[in-house]
Amino acid sequence: MPVSFTIEPTTGLLRTVVTGRVGRDDMVAYTTELRAHPALENVERRLVDVRPSALVTADDLHDLL
């Protein structure tokens, strides 16, 4: 999968790694997996960092979550 993530248990920092080209189906699969993760409730929700060159915007991520 071109999108993976880890959640730092003590800080709630969500680290997402995107490799290669990512389409909407990849993002839907990512958000589905993320929403099912038991540590999601601990994730810091105030920071979204999406590089300007990314094809997926912060708004796209918010819409999916």
Distance bins in CASP14 RR format, pairs under 12 A and 6 or more apart:
PFRMAT RR
TARGET T0000
AUTHOR 0000-0000-0000
RMODE 2
METHOD distances of the structure
MODEL  1
1 16 0 0 0 0 0 1 0 0 0 0 0
1 17 0 0 0 0 0 1 0 0 0 0 0
1 18 0 0 0 0 0 1 0 0 0 0 0
1 19 0 0 0 0 1 0 0 0 0 0 0
1 20 0 0 0 0 0 1 0 0 0 0 0
1 22 0 0 0 0 1 0 0 0 0 0 0
1 23 0 0 0 0 0 1 0 0 0 0 0
1 25 0 0 0 0 0 1 0 0 0 0 0
1 26 1 0 0 1 0 0 0 0 0 0 0
1 27 0 0 0 0 0 1 0 0 0 0 0
1 28 0 0 0 0 0 1 0 0 0 0 0
1 29 1 0 0 1 0 0 0 0 0 0 0
1 30 1 0 0 1 0 0 0 0 0 0 0
1 32 0 0 0 0 0 1 0 0 0 0 0
1 33 0 0 0 0 1 0 0 0 0 0 0
1 34 0 0 0 0 0 1 0 0 0 0 0
2 16 0 0 0 0 0 1 0 0 0 0 0
2 17 0 0 0 0 1 0 0 0 0 0 0
2 18 1 0 0 1 0 0 0 0 0 0 0
2 19 1 0 1 0 0 0 0 0 0 0 0
2 20 1 0 1 0 0 0 0 0 0 0 0
2 21 1 0 0 1 0 0 0 0 0 0 0
2 22 1 0 1 0 0 0 0 0 0 0 0
2 23 0 0 0 0 1 0 0 0 0 0 0
2 25 0 0 0 0 0 1 0 0 0 0 0
2 26 1 0 1 0 0 0 0 0 0 0 0
2 27 0 0 0 0 1 0 0 0 0 0 0
2 29 0 0 0 0 1 0 0 0 0 0 0
2 30 0 0 0 0 1 0 0 0 0 0 0
2 55 0 0 0 0 0 1 0 0 0 0 0
2 56 0 0 0 0 0 1 0 0 0 0 0
3 15 0 0 0 0 0 1 0 0 0 0 0
3 16 1 0 0 1 0 0 0 0 0 0 0
3 17 1 0 0 1 0 0 0 0 0 0 0
3 18 1 0 1 0 0 0 0 0 0 0 0
3 19 1 0 0 1 0 0 0 0 0 0 0
3 20 0 0 0 0 1 0 0 0 0 0 0
3 21 0 0 0 0 0 1 0 0 0 0 0
3 22 1 0 1 0 0 0 0 0 0 0 0
3 23 0 0 0 0 1 0 0 0 0 0 0
3 24 0 0 0 0 0 1 0 0 0 0 0
3 25 0 0 0 0 0 1 0 0 0 0 0
3 26 1 0 1 0 0 0 0 0 0 0 0
3 27 1 0 0 1 0 0 0 0 0 0 0
3 28 0 0 0 0 0 1 0 0 0 0 0
3 29 1 0 0 1 0 0 0 0 0 0 0
3 30 1 0 1 0 0 0 0 0 0 0 0
3 31 0 0 0 0 1 0 0 0 0 0 0
3 32 0 0 0 0 0 1 0 0 0 0 0
3 33 0 0 0 0 1 0 0 0 0 0 0
3 34 0 0 0 0 1 0 0 0 0 0 0
3 54 0 0 0 0 0 1 0 0 0 0 0
3 55 0 0 0 0 0 1 0 0 0 0 0
3 56 0 0 0 0 1 0 0 0 0 0 0
3 61 0 0 0 0 0 1 0 0 0 0 0
3 64 0 0 0 0 0 1 0 0 0 0 0
4 14 0 0 0 0 0 1 0 0 0 0 0
4 15 0 0 0 0 1 0 0 0 0 0 0
4 16 1 0 0 1 0 0 0 0 0 0 0
4 17 1 0 1 0 0 0 0 0 0 0 0
4 18 0 0 0 0 1 0 0 0 0 0 0
4 19 0 0 0 0 1 0 0 0 0 0 0
4 20 0 0 0 0 0 1 0 0 0 0 0
4 22 0 0 0 0 0 1 0 0 0 0 0
4 26 0 0 0 0 0 1 0 0 0 0 0
4 29 0 0 0 0 0 1 0 0 0 0 0
4 30 0 0 0 0 1 0 0 0 0 0 0
4 33 0 0 0 0 1 0 0 0 0 0 0
4 34 0 0 0 0 0 1 0 0 0 0 0
4 37 0 0 0 0 0 1 0 0 0 0 0
5 12 0 0 0 0 0 1 0 0 0 0 0
5 13 0 0 0 0 0 1 0 0 0 0 0
5 14 1 0 0 1 0 0 0 0 0 0 0
5 15 1 0 0 1 0 0 0 0 0 0 0
5 16 1 0 1 0 0 0 0 0 0 0 0
5 17 1 0 0 1 0 0 0 0 0 0 0
5 18 0 0 0 0 1 0 0 0 0 0 0
5 27 0 0 0 0 0 1 0 0 0 0 0
5 29 0 0 0 0 0 1 0 0 0 0 0
5 30 1 0 0 1 0 0 0 0 0 0 0
5 31 0 0 0 0 0 1 0 0 0 0 0
5 32 0 0 0 0 0 1 0 0 0 0 0
5 33 1 0 0 1 0 0 0 0 0 0 0
5 34 1 0 0 1 0 0 0 0 0 0 0
5 35 0 0 0 0 0 1 0 0 0 0 0
5 36 0 0 0 0 0 1 0 0 0 0 0
5 37 0 0 0 0 1 0 0 0 0 0 0
5 39 0 0 0 0 0 1 0 0 0 0 0
5 40 0 0 0 0 0 1 0 0 0 0 0
5 43 0 0 0 0 1 0 0 0 0 0 0
5 61 0 0 0 0 0 1 0 0 0 0 0
6 12 0 0 0 0 0 1 0 0 0 0 0
6 13 0 0 0 0 1 0 0 0 0 0 0
6 14 1 0 0 1 0 0 0 0 0 0 0
6 15 1 0 1 0 0 0 0 0 0 0 0
6 16 0 0 0 0 1 0 0 0 0 0 0
6 17 0 0 0 0 1 0 0 0 0 0 0
6 33 0 0 0 0 0 1 0 0 0 0 0
6 34 0 0 0 0 0 1 0 0 0 0 0
6 37 0 0 0 0 1 0 0 0 0 0 0
6 39 0 0 0 0 1 0 0 0 0 0 0
6 43 0 0 0 0 0 1 0 0 0 0 0
7 13 1 0 0 1 0 0 0 0 0 0 0
7 14 1 0 1 0 0 0 0 0 0 0 0
7 15 1 0 0 1 0 0 0 0 0 0 0
7 16 0 0 0 0 1 0 0 0 0 0 0
7 33 0 0 0 0 0 1 0 0 0 0 0
7 34 0 0 0 0 1 0 0 0 0 0 0
7 37 1 0 0 1 0 0 0 0 0 0 0
7 38 0 0 0 0 1 0 0 0 0 0 0
7 39 1 0 1 0 0 0 0 0 0 0 0
7 40 1 0 0 1 0 0 0 0 0 0 0
7 41 0 0 0 0 0 1 0 0 0 0 0
7 42 1 0 0 1 0 0 0 0 0 0 0
7 43 1 0 1 0 0 0 0 0 0 0 0
7 44 0 0 0 0 1 0 0 0 0 0 0
8 14 1 0 0 1 0 0 0 0 0 0 0
8 15 1 0 0 1 0 0 0 0 0 0 0
8 39 0 0 0 0 1 0 0 0 0 0 0
8 42 0 0 0 0 1 0 0 0 0 0 0
8 43 0 0 0 0 1 0 0 0 0 0 0
8 44 0 0 0 0 1 0 0 0 0 0 0
9 37 0 0 0 0 0 1 0 0 0 0 0
9 38 0 0 0 0 0 1 0 0 0 0 0
9 39 1 0 0 1 0 0 0 0 0 0 0
9 41 0 0 0 0 0 1 0 0 0 0 0
9 42 1 0 0 1 0 0 0 0 0 0 0
9 43 0 0 0 0 0 1 0 0 0 0 0
10 39 0 0 0 0 0 1 0 0 0 0 0
10 42 0 0 0 0 1 0 0 0 0 0 0
10 44 0 0 0 0 0 1 0 0 0 0 0
11 39 0 0 0 0 0 1 0 0 0 0 0
11 42 0 0 0 0 1 0 0 0 0 0 0
11 43 0 0 0 0 1 0 0 0 0 0 0
11 44 1 0 0 1 0 0 0 0 0 0 0
11 47 0 0 0 0 0 1 0 0 0 0 0
12 37 0 0 0 0 0 1 0 0 0 0 0
12 39 1 0 0 1 0 0 0 0 0 0 0
12 40 0 0 0 0 1 0 0 0 0 0 0
12 41 0 0 0 0 1 0 0 0 0 0 0
12 42 1 0 1 0 0 0 0 0 0 0 0
12 43 1 0 1 0 0 0 0 0 0 0 0
12 44 1 0 1 0 0 0 0 0 0 0 0
12 45 0 0 0 0 1 0 0 0 0 0 0
12 46 0 0 0 0 0 1 0 0 0 0 0
12 47 0 0 0 0 0 1 0 0 0 0 0
13 39 0 0 0 0 0 1 0 0 0 0 0
13 42 0 0 0 0 1 0 0 0 0 0 0
13 43 1 0 0 1 0 0 0 0 0 0 0
13 44 1 0 0 1 0 0 0 0 0 0 0
13 45 0 0 0 0 0 1 0 0 0 0 0
13 46 0 0 0 0 0 1 0 0 0 0 0
13 47 0 0 0 0 1 0 0 0 0 0 0
13 49 0 0 0 0 0 1 0 0 0 0 0
14 30 0 0 0 0 0 1 0 0 0 0 0
14 31 0 0 0 0 0 1 0 0 0 0 0
14 34 1 0 0 1 0 0 0 0 0 0 0
14 35 0 0 0 0 0 1 0 0 0 0 0
14 37 0 0 0 0 1 0 0 0 0 0 0
14 39 0 0 0 0 1 0 0 0 0 0 0
14 40 0 0 0 0 1 0 0 0 0 0 0
14 41 0 0 0 0 0 1 0 0 0 0 0
14 42 0 0 0 0 1 0 0 0 0 0 0
14 43 1 0 1 0 0 0 0 0 0 0 0
14 44 1 0 0 1 0 0 0 0 0 0 0
14 45 0 0 0 0 1 0 0 0 0 0 0
14 46 0 0 0 0 0 1 0 0 0 0 0
14 47 0 0 0 0 1 0 0 0 0 0 0
14 48 0 0 0 0 1 0 0 0 0 0 0
14 49 0 0 0 0 1 0 0 0 0 0 0
14 61 0 0 0 0 0 1 0 0 0 0 0
14 65 0 0 0 0 0 1 0 0 0 0 0
15 34 0 0 0 0 0 1 0 0 0 0 0
15 43 0 0 0 0 0 1 0 0 0 0 0
15 44 0 0 0 0 0 1 0 0 0 0 0
15 47 0 0 0 0 0 1 0 0 0 0 0
15 49 0 0 0 0 1 0 0 0 0 0 0
16 22 0 0 0 0 0 1 0 0 0 0 0
16 26 0 0 0 0 0 1 0 0 0 0 0
16 27 0 0 0 0 0 1 0 0 0 0 0
16 30 1 0 0 1 0 0 0 0 0 0 0
16 31 0 0 0 0 0 1 0 0 0 0 0
16 33 0 0 0 0 0 1 0 0 0 0 0
16 34 0 0 0 0 1 0 0 0 0 0 0
16 37 0 0 0 0 0 1 0 0 0 0 0
16 43 0 0 0 0 0 1 0 0 0 0 0
16 47 0 0 0 0 0 1 0 0 0 0 0
16 48 0 0 0 0 1 0 0 0 0 0 0
16 49 0 0 0 0 1 0 0 0 0 0 0
16 50 0 0 0 0 1 0 0 0 0 0 0
16 51 0 0 0 0 0 1 0 0 0 0 0
16 54 0 0 0 0 0 1 0 0 0 0 0
16 56 0 0 0 0 0 1 0 0 0 0 0
16 58 0 0 0 0 0 1 0 0 0 0 0
16 61 0 0 0 0 1 0 0 0 0 0 0
16 65 0 0 0 0 0 1 0 0 0 0 0
17 30 0 0 0 0 0 1 0 0 0 0 0
18 26 0 0 0 0 1 0 0 0 0 0 0
18 27 0 0 0 0 1 0 0 0 0 0 0
18 30 0 0 0 0 1 0 0 0 0 0 0
18 49 0 0 0 0 0 1 0 0 0 0 0
18 50 0 0 0 0 1 0 0 0 0 0 0
18 51 0 0 0 0 1 0 0 0 0 0 0
18 53 0 0 0 0 0 1 0 0 0 0 0
18 54 1 0 0 1 0 0 0 0 0 0 0
18 55 0 0 0 0 1 0 0 0 0 0 0
18 56 1 0 0 1 0 0 0 0 0 0 0
18 61 0 0 0 0 0 1 0 0 0 0 0
19 26 0 0 0 0 0 1 0 0 0 0 0
20 26 0 0 0 0 1 0 0 0 0 0 0
20 54 0 0 0 0 0 1 0 0 0 0 0
20 55 0 0 0 0 0 1 0 0 0 0 0
20 56 0 0 0 0 0 1 0 0 0 0 0
21 27 0 0 0 0 0 1 0 0 0 0 0
21 54 0 0 0 0 0 1 0 0 0 0 0
21 55 1 0 0 1 0 0 0 0 0 0 0
21 56 0 0 0 0 0 1 0 0 0 0 0
22 28 0 0 0 0 0 1 0 0 0 0 0
22 29 0 0 0 0 1 0 0 0 0 0 0
22 30 0 0 0 0 1 0 0 0 0 0 0
22 31 0 0 0 0 0 1 0 0 0 0 0
22 50 0 0 0 0 0 1 0 0 0 0 0
22 54 0 0 0 0 1 0 0 0 0 0 0
22 55 1 0 0 1 0 0 0 0 0 0 0
22 56 1 0 0 1 0 0 0 0 0 0 0
22 60 0 0 0 0 0 1 0 0 0 0 0
22 61 0 0 0 0 0 1 0 0 0 0 0
23 29 0 0 0 0 1 0 0 0 0 0 0
23 30 0 0 0 0 1 0 0 0 0 0 0
23 54 0 0 0 0 0 1 0 0 0 0 0
23 55 1 0 0 1 0 0 0 0 0 0 0
23 56 1 0 0 1 0 0 0 0 0 0 0
23 60 0 0 0 0 0 1 0 0 0 0 0
23 64 0 0 0 0 0 1 0 0 0 0 0
24 30 0 0 0 0 0 1 0 0 0 0 0
24 31 0 0 0 0 0 1 0 0 0 0 0
24 55 0 0 0 0 1 0 0 0 0 0 0
24 56 0 0 0 0 1 0 0 0 0 0 0
24 60 0 0 0 0 1 0 0 0 0 0 0
24 61 0 0 0 0 0 1 0 0 0 0 0
24 63 0 0 0 0 0 1 0 0 0 0 0
24 64 0 0 0 0 1 0 0 0 0 0 0
25 31 0 0 0 0 0 1 0 0 0 0 0
25 32 0 0 0 0 0 1 0 0 0 0 0
25 56 0 0 0 0 0 1 0 0 0 0 0
25 64 0 0 0 0 0 1 0 0 0 0 0
26 32 0 0 0 0 0 1 0 0 0 0 0
26 33 0 0 0 0 0 1 0 0 0 0 0
26 55 0 0 0 0 0 1 0 0 0 0 0
26 56 0 0 0 0 1 0 0 0 0 0 0
26 60 0 0 0 0 0 1 0 0 0 0 0
26 64 0 0 0 0 0 1 0 0 0 0 0
27 33 0 0 0 0 0 1 0 0 0 0 0
27 34 0 0 0 0 0 1 0 0 0 0 0
27 50 0 0 0 0 0 1 0 0 0 0 0
27 54 0 0 0 0 0 1 0 0 0 0 0
27 55 0 0 0 0 1 0 0 0 0 0 0
27 56 1 0 1 0 0 0 0 0 0 0 0
27 57 0 0 0 0 0 1 0 0 0 0 0
27 60 1 0 0 1 0 0 0 0 0 0 0
27 61 1 0 0 1 0 0 0 0 0 0 0
27 62 0 0 0 0 0 1 0 0 0 0 0
27 63 0 0 0 0 1 0 0 0 0 0 0
27 64 1 0 1 0 0 0 0 0 0 0 0
27 65 0 0 0 0 0 1 0 0 0 0 0
28 34 0 0 0 0 0 1 0 0 0 0 0
28 35 0 0 0 0 0 1 0 0 0 0 0
28 56 0 0 0 0 0 1 0 0 0 0 0
28 60 0 0 0 0 0 1 0 0 0 0 0
28 61 0 0 0 0 0 1 0 0 0 0 0
28 63 0 0 0 0 0 1 0 0 0 0 0
28 64 1 0 0 1 0 0 0 0 0 0 0
28 65 0 0 0 0 0 1 0 0 0 0 0
29 35 0 0 0 0 0 1 0 0 0 0 0
29 36 0 0 0 0 0 1 0 0 0 0 0
29 64 0 0 0 0 0 1 0 0 0 0 0
30 36 0 0 0 0 0 1 0 0 0 0 0
30 37 0 0 0 0 0 1 0 0 0 0 0
30 56 0 0 0 0 1 0 0 0 0 0 0
30 60 0 0 0 0 0 1 0 0 0 0 0
30 61 0 0 0 0 1 0 0 0 0 0 0
30 64 0 0 0 0 1 0 0 0 0 0 0
30 65 0 0 0 0 0 1 0 0 0 0 0
31 37 0 0 0 0 0 1 0 0 0 0 0
31 40 0 0 0 0 0 1 0 0 0 0 0
31 56 0 0 0 0 0 1 0 0 0 0 0
31 60 0 0 0 0 1 0 0 0 0 0 0
31 61 1 0 0 1 0 0 0 0 0 0 0
31 62 0 0 0 0 0 1 0 0 0 0 0
31 63 0 0 0 0 1 0 0 0 0 0 0
31 64 1 0 1 0 0 0 0 0 0 0 0
31 65 1 0 1 0 0 0 0 0 0 0 0
32 40 0 0 0 0 0 1 0 0 0 0 0
32 64 0 0 0 0 1 0 0 0 0 0 0
32 65 0 0 0 0 0 1 0 0 0 0 0
33 40 0 0 0 0 0 1 0 0 0 0 0
33 64 0 0 0 0 0 1 0 0 0 0 0
33 65 0 0 0 0 0 1 0 0 0 0 0
34 40 1 0 0 1 0 0 0 0 0 0 0
34 41 0 0 0 0 0 1 0 0 0 0 0
34 43 0 0 0 0 1 0 0 0 0 0 0
34 45 0 0 0 0 0 1 0 0 0 0 0
34 61 0 0 0 0 1 0 0 0 0 0 0
34 64 0 0 0 0 1 0 0 0 0 0 0
34 65 1 0 0 1 0 0 0 0 0 0 0
35 41 0 0 0 0 0 1 0 0 0 0 0
35 43 0 0 0 0 0 1 0 0 0 0 0
35 61 0 0 0 0 0 1 0 0 0 0 0
35 64 0 0 0 0 1 0 0 0 0 0 0
35 65 1 0 0 1 0 0 0 0 0 0 0
37 43 0 0 0 0 1 0 0 0 0 0 0
37 65 0 0 0 0 0 1 0 0 0 0 0
40 65 0 0 0 0 1 0 0 0 0 0 0
43 65 0 0 0 0 0 1 0 0 0 0 0
45 61 0 0 0 0 0 1 0 0 0 0 0
45 62 0 0 0 0 0 1 0 0 0 0 0
45 65 0 0 0 0 1 0 0 0 0 0 0
47 58 0 0 0 0 0 1 0 0 0 0 0
47 61 0 0 0 0 0 1 0 0 0 0 0
48 54 0 0 0 0 0 1 0 0 0 0 0
48 56 0 0 0 0 0 1 0 0 0 0 0
48 57 0 0 0 0 1 0 0 0 0 0 0
48 58 1 0 1 0 0 0 0 0 0 0 0
48 59 0 0 0 0 1 0 0 0 0 0 0
48 60 0 0 0 0 0 1 0 0 0 0 0
48 61 1 0 0 1 0 0 0 0 0 0 0
48 62 1 0 0 1 0 0 0 0 0 0 0
48 63 0 0 0 0 0 1 0 0 0 0 0
48 64 0 0 0 0 0 1 0 0 0 0 0
48 65 0 0 0 0 1 0 0 0 0 0 0
49 57 0 0 0 0 0 1 0 0 0 0 0
49 58 0 0 0 0 1 0 0 0 0 0 0
49 61 0 0 0 0 0 1 0 0 0 0 0
50 56 1 0 0 1 0 0 0 0 0 0 0
50 57 1 0 0 1 0 0 0 0 0 0 0
50 58 1 0 1 0 0 0 0 0 0 0 0
50 59 0 0 0 0 1 0 0 0 0 0 0
50 60 0 0 0 0 1 0 0 0 0 0 0
50 61 1 0 0 1 0 0 0 0 0 0 0
50 62 0 0 0 0 0 1 0 0 0 0 0
51 57 0 0 0 0 0 1 0 0 0 0 0
51 58 0 0 0 0 0 1 0 0 0 0 0
52 58 0 0 0 0 0 1 0 0 0 0 0
54 60 0 0 0 0 1 0 0 0 0 0 0
54 61 0 0 0 0 1 0 0 0 0 0 0
55 61 0 0 0 0 0 1 0 0 0 0 0
56 62 0 0 0 0 0 1 0 0 0 0 0
56 63 0 0 0 0 0 1 0 0 0 0 0
56 64 0 0 0 0 1 0 0 0 0 0 0
57 63 0 0 0 0 1 0 0 0 0 0 0
57 64 0 0 0 0 0 1 0 0 0 0 0
58 64 0 0 0 0 0 1 0 0 0 0 0
58 65 0 0 0 0 0 1 0 0 0 0 0
59 65 0 0 0 0 0 1 0 0 0 0 0
END
